[in-house]
Amino acid sequence: MKVSLVYPGIIGKGFHSIGQGMDSGWISHGLAILSACAKEAGHEVNLIDLRALRGWEHFRQTVAERKPDVVAMTMMSVDYNPAMRCLEIVREVDPHIVTMVGGPHPTLMPQEVIDVPTIDHIFLGEGEETFPEALDDLQRGKPLPRLIPGTHPDLDSIPFADHDLFLEEWRRQGFDVHSPEAPFVEELPPPFVTIIAGRGCIYNCSYCQPAERQIFGRKVRRRSVENVMAELRMLRDKYHFNSLMFHDDCLTEDREWVVAFCQAYMEEGFTQPFFCQSRADIIVKNEDMVALMAKAGLKGYFIGFESGSDRVLRFIRKGTTREQNIQAAKICRKYGIAIWANYMLGIPTETKEEVLETISMLKKIDPDYYSPAFYTPHPGSDLYQYCLGNDLSLIESHDGYRRNPDEAKIKGIDYEWLTWALQESQRRTWYNSLRRRVRYLWKRYARPKKIVRTLWSWTLKGLRFVLGRGEA
């Protein structure tokens, strides 16, 4: 079968935006792995990435030129509107093209897509096994059900993500791309890649669960260290990457796996710096693991601090405390690990005094990177159901599911004041600003080679001055 996979993620940066950071510079691992699985089964696969196109007419032209038998699309909740427009255009171009959708939104909200006439088949959950099987059945002329339940495959048994699927399409559309994905912080130089080592999360945060378990199951499934190392060797040989990032929801929750990975990473000669997600409580309880990760190349943690109020942290079932958040930041600074601080303002039931607690906590943490959001109720989570049950949600379009701090999300929040709070949360104290400036100057000018070059330069200038006076 000739298959066109479609990535509809243009709500962030829009059309023709490849290379512009996270929104428009990273691959979809879901599509990349499905591509590898379909190719392994003998099917012909290409990608249509809306971020690489100029607009809807360009999409129409591309579908007409590719002439696919199947168009298959991944869909997060925020992608619903562009995804629906894609499906309409596909039907207009050729009503005989078989259309398929999958991903988080169809899995969590099947009632929103079950009656959409432009969709032929809906995949629920993970599709690495069911997607190529469905393509095989179509090729044999066997009828497919409208709803196709997913499976939970052994992650070591599925092929590595097809990074070339995205890289080749970006270049095909005229983008001069040299890095497989767009680096986003100075600690991670290009060429840069991302990788996923496992699926699922053992934690029970109300703004996320039970959605994650509905997609991936109740247990965390992790690839073996050797399987991950094999992919890293492949990526190193193919792309010569200089840095990487793990997409896992919480890579550090499995201490034994992390220790084994760090040892293997160093033993095989990898020195490329990396970022990953962690939690404040894990960092505080496992400082020796943090030290080992730093030794292996860890340069930054994404940490979901979320709030500086213990009451709010309990309300969202985070499982951490304000004090753990602050202590985790101290440990990160001790080992030179950058902090990417994820936090939310405008959480249901949160008071202004509790928002101020978050601000004061951030002043103490002094993160390297601020990643704020106005709390957004996402389908499938308990907190989403809380918002619906209490008539709090202000989201009227799927576009509103963006994790952005610039529009009202729920009722009962003074968003004008919250905008001030957002700005204040990112304003460093004079002491932290001074400390960062001193550290920057020290790193720039106090390196041994730099000092030697500077002293040598001064010596030469002194000699020229003395010799010049002697000649005079």
N, C-alpha and C positions, 0 to 999 in steps of 0.2 A: 504494500500500500504506500502511496505517496502522501506524507503527513506534513502539514504545516502547523507547528506549535506557535501559539500567540502569547506574547507577554503584554498585558494591557496597562502596566503601571505608569500612567502619565499624570495622575492627580497631583503629584509632587512638583515636578519640574516641567511637565508638558512634553509636547512633541519636540523632536530634534534637540535632545538635551544630553546625549551620551557624554560621559566623562565628568559630569557635574556632581561629584560626591556620591553619597550613599544612594540617594533616590535614583540617580541616573548613571551610576558607574559600576554597579554590582550586578552579578548574574543572579538569576533565579535558580537555586539549586534543585528545586522541585522539577522544573522543566529540563534542566541539564541532565538530571539522572533519568528522567523518563525518556529523553532522547537516546541516552546510552542503552537503555533497556530495549527500546524499539529497534534501534540499529542492530543490536545483538540478535534480535529475532528476525532480522533480514528485511526490515522496512526502510524506506527512504525518508529521511527527516530533514526539514529545514525550519528556520525560525523567522517569525515576523515580530520584531520588537517595536512597539509603537514609539518608544523613546527615540528610535533611530529614524523614524519617518517624519515627513514634513507636515502631514495632516491627514484628514480622512480620505481625501481623494487619492493621496499617495497609497494609503492602505488598500483602497478599492483596486487601484492599478496593480499593486503587488499581488493581491489574491488572484486577479485575473491572469497575471503572468505566470504565477507558480502552478496554477491548475491542480490544486491538491485534491486527493480523494477524501481526505479527512482534515478538518480544522479542529485542533484541540487546544483548550485555553485554561490556564490557571486563574483563580479568582480569589482575592482577598475581599473583605467587605467593602473596603474603600475603592476597589476596582470595579464595582458592580456596573456603574453607568457607562464607562468606556467599553467594558466587556459586552454589554447589551448592544451598544452601537456597532461593535465589531461583528456580532452575530447577525444583526440586521443587514449589514453590507454584504456579508458572505452569502446570505440567502438571495440578495438581489443580484450578485454576480453569477451565482450558479446554485439553484435550489437543490441540485443533486448532491452537493457536498455534504458529507456527514459531519455534524457538529457535536463536539463533546466539551464538557466543562468539568473541572475538578478543583481541588484546593480547599482552603479553610472555609470560605463562605458557603459553598454548596453543601459541605459536610455539616456545618453548624446550623445552617438555615435552609434546609432543602425545600421547605414550603415556599420560599421566595423564587425558586427556579423551576419547581416541578411542572408548572403549567405554562412556562415560557415556550411559545411555539417554535422559536428559532433554535431551540436546543433539542437535539435528538437523544443524547445519552448523558447521564450525570454520574460521575464517579465520586464515591464517598470514601473519605480517609486516604490511606496510602495506596498508590496505584502502580507501584513498580512491577507487580505481578499481574494485576488485572488489566492494565492498559495494553501491554503487548498481546495478551491473550485475546482481548477484544478486537485488536487489529487483525489477528490471525483468523478469528471467527468471521469478521467482515469479509476478509479475502476469500474465505471458503463459502461465502453466501449464507452463513448461519445467522439467524436473527439474534439481536441483542436486546436485553431488557432495558427499560428506560433508566432505572436506578441500578447501579453496579456497586455493591459493597466492596470495601477495600480489605486488604489483609495486612498483617504485621510481619513483613519479611525479615529473615535473618540479614542484618545489615552487611555482614561480611560476604554475603553471597551475591549482592547486586553490584553492577559495574560502577566505576568511578564516574563522577559528574563530568559531563561533556562540556568543558569550558570553551572548546572551539566553536560550539554551537553559537555562542554569543559573540565571541571575538570575530569570527568570520563574517557574521551578519553586520556587525558594526562597521567593519572595513568595507563590506559590500555596499553599504549605504553611504560611503564616502568619508567616514571618520578615520583620522590618522591616529590609531590607537596602538600604543606600544606596551601597555601594561594590561594583563588579562582583566584586571578590575582597577577602579580608581582609588588610589590611596587617599586617606582623609585626615591624617595627622602627621606631624613632622617625624614622629618616632617610627613610622612605617614607610620607608622609602620604596619607590617603584623599582622593578615590577612587583606588584602586590596581588595576592590571591586570598580567597576565603575558602574555608573548608568546614564540614560538619562531621563531628565525631560520634554523635549520638542523637537520639530523639526522645522527647518526653521530659517531664520535670516531676520531682518527688515532692515539691512544695505545693502549698494550697492557697496561694494568694487569691483573694476574691475578685480581683480585677482581671484575672487570667483563667482560673479554673472554674468549672470543669471542662472548658473548651479544649484545652490541650489534651486532656485524657480522652476526650471524644474522638480526637484525630489520631493520636498515637498509642492509645491504650493506657492502662493505669501504671505500668512499670516503665522505667527508663531503660531503653535498649541502646547499648553502646557498641560501636565497632571495636574490634581488638586493636591493641596498640600496633601490632604488626601490619594490620590492614591499613591503618592510618599512615604509618610510616611508608608503606608501599605507594600510597597515593602521593605523599610528599616527595618521594624520590622521583615519581613520574612527573610531578609538577616542576621540580627542580631541573630535571633533564630537558623538559619541553619548553619551559618559560624562563628558566634561570631567575626565579623570583628572589627578591631581596627582603621581603617581609610577608607576613600572613596574619589572618584573623580567624578565630574559631567562632562560628555562628551559634554554637550550642547555648541553650537557655541557661545552663549553669555547668560549665565544664568541670568546675572544682568540687562538685558534690561527691564525686567518687575519688577519694583520696588515693586509694591503691592504684587506680588507673592513672591518675596524674603523675604519681611518683614513677611508675613504670614508663610512662611516655617521656618524661623529662630525661630519664636515664638513657632511653633509646635515642632520643633526639640528639643528645650530646655525644653518645658513643658513635653515632653515624656521621658526625662531623657537621651537623647543622648548627649554624650560628645566627640564622635569620631571626630578627626580633618578631614578636607576636603579641597580639592582644587577645583577651578572652573575657567572658562574663564570669562574675563571681558574686558572692554575697558577703555582707559585713560580718555575719556570725561565723561563717566558714573561715574568713581571713583571721578573725580574732582567735579562733580555736585551733588554727593550724598554721602558726607563724613559721614553723620549720618547713612546711610545704611551700609557703609563699617564698621563703628564701631559696629553696631549690628551684622553683619556677623562675625566679629572677636570675639565678645562675645559668639556667638553660636558655634564657633569651626573652622571658616575659618583660614587656615594656609598659604594659598598661592593662588595667582592669576596667570593664564596664561594671558598675555597681549600682543596683537599684536601691538607693537610699529611700526614695519615695516621700518620706515625711520626717520632720524633726520632732513630731509629737508622739509620745508613747501611746496615747489614747487612740490616735488615728492609725498607727501601725497595728494595734490590736484589732481595730475595726476592719482593716483590709486584710487581716490574717497574714501579715508579712512574716511574722516569726522572728523579727529582729527588734532591737531597741535603739533609742537615740544614742545611748552611750556606746553601744557596739558600732554604730555608724562612725562616730568620732574616733574611736579606738582603731577601727580598721584603716581609717585615713592616716593615722600616725604610723601604722605598720607599713603602709604603702610608701610613705615618705622615707621611712627608714631604709627601705631596699630600693629606692629610686624608681618606683613603679608609678606611672602616670595614672590619674584617676579621672575616668569619664563618669560624671555624676548624673544618673537618671533620677528625676524626681518629679512629683506631680503637685500642682496647686489646684484648688477648687474641687477637692474630693468631697463626696456627699457627707454631710454632717459636720464638715470641718469648719471651725470658727476662724475669725481673723486672728485671734490670739494664737491659734495653732499654726496658722500660716507663718506668723512671726517667729514661732519656734523653729520652723523649717529654715527660715532665713538665717536665724542666729546659728543654727547647726551648720549651714553652708559656710558661714563666715569662719567657723572653726575648722571645717574640713578643708577649705581652700582648694577646691578641685582644679585640675588642669583644664578640664573641659566641662562646660555646663550643658546639660541636655534636659531642659525643662519641658513640661507639657501641661496644658489644662486637662484635668481628668476627662477622659472620653469614654462613655459606656460602650464597650465592644460586645457584639453578639456572642452568646455562648458562655459568658461569665456570670457568676452569681451577683456581682455588683451591677451588671447590666440588668438583670432581673429585678434587683432592688430598685433601680431607677425607674423601670417600667411600672413596678408595683406601687411606687410612690409618686407616679406621674411627674418625674423629674427631667426626663430627656427632652432636649431642645433640638435634637438632630432630626431634620426633615428630609435630608437627602443622604445617600450613601457617601457622597463626597465628604460629609461632615465627620466620617470616622477617621479622618486624618489625625495623627498624633501631633497636633500643632497648638501652640499657645497664643493664638490670635483670633479666636472666635468663641462665642458662648456655647457651652456644651450642655449644661444642666441648669434647672431653675434654682432660685434661691441664692445665687452667687452674685456678689457685686464685682462684675468683671472689670469695671473701670478701676476699682481699687486693686483688683488682682493683677492688672497690667502694671500698676506701680510696684506691687510686690514682686512680680516677675523681674522687673528691672533691678530692684533692690537686691534680689537674691543673687544676682550676678555682679554686684558691685563689691570689689575686694576692699578689705580694710587697708589703711595706709601701711600697717606693718607687713601684711602679706604682699602688698604691691612692692614694697621696698625689698623684702626678702627675695621675691622672684626676680627683681631687677639685678640684685647682687649675684644671684645664682646664674643668671643669664650671662652677665659680664665675666664671671669666673670661668664658666664653661667656654666662652668665646676666646678669652685672652689668657687664661691661666693654664692652658694645656702645656705639657712639657715641651713639645716641639715648637709651639708658639712662643714660649718664653725664650727658648734657645735662639730662634730666629730674631726675636726682638732684641735680645742682648747682643747678638752678632751685628745687627743693623746699627745699634748704638755705638758699638766698638768701632765699626768702619767709619761712622760719621765723626767719632772722636779723633781717629787717626788722620782723617782727611783734614780736620780742623787744625790739628797740631802741625801736620806737614805743611799745610798752607801758610801758617804763621811763620814756620821756619824758612820757607822760601822767600817770604816777604822780608 
